[in-house]
């Protein structure tokens, strides 16, 4: 996977959980899928604080 700078949207979101048997104790596998929302960088100008 490449580098990403953004957030996962919870508006259109799927969550899956699967129980996996294990001799040392059952485990849980979690999957999440949602729309990727990229961050926008607006850059600082002069003495202003950077936004985004």
Protein Blocks (a to p, Z undefined) as FASTA:
>chain_A
ZZddddddfkbccddddddddfkbpcddddddddddddddebjahjbcceZZ
